[in-house]
Amino acid sequence: MRLDLASYREKQAFSQFGSDLDEATQYQLNHGAHMMELLKQKRYAAIDVADQVIAIFAAKENFMDDLDLAQVLPFREELSAFMAHEHPQLRDVVRLGKMSDETQRELKRCVGEFKEQYVRSHGLLEEESPEEKTVPGFTD
């Protein structure tokens, strides 16, 4: 994560001097901005270590990159509540520092499930154009 943030700061400084950025640089700038936003905490309001690990995992797995920056902190807070209520046993495993491949797969599934709910409940779904809409069970 340190390397990602260092790379972000370097590219952020560089991007101020040029307007033509390649796709990889644009991705790194966007991802870095989301990571910086994610790391913000209110004063005297420490975040549980399991919630920190889960949120950073979600960000590293690109679950937040398509959110507006203003949505990152609400996403983190609601993800913490979701994991506490829906998957407390997985949260406990994460708290113990056990991140096996199986734990990562399960965490990815749970964060994906949460993200679908979050996007739906906050009206963040992009409208499909009429050409893209399909009728289930009907093929051309």
Phi, psi and omega in degrees: 000322178300318180294319178300315181290323176296317178297320178299311182298320179296313181291327178297316178295317180296321185294340178292339183262348182221149182255340181267098181250137178287169185299319180296319179293318177299318178299313182297321178294316179295312181298317179297320178297320179292321178295317179298319178296319181299325185282354179289138177224151175288151179295135179062026179230071182296144179262136179307141184301321179297319179294324177297313181298315181296317180295317179294321176301314180299319180292317180296332179270012173069024178286344184252349188299333181266004176273152170295151180302326180293342181269350186297310182293316175299323177299313180299314182296316180289327175297318178300314179296318179300312181295323180294322183271321187264331185221055183297328181292322177293320177300320178295321178297317179297319180300327180283352177085017181262101181245067177290171177301320179295317178297318179296318178298316180294320178296317178298319178297314182294318179294321176298318177299314179297316183300319177301315179295318182297312181298317179296312185289338180258008178062038183263005179290136176279138178290136175281144175286156181305329180290332183274340183290138179232153177263124180304135178083357180249127177237153180285000000 
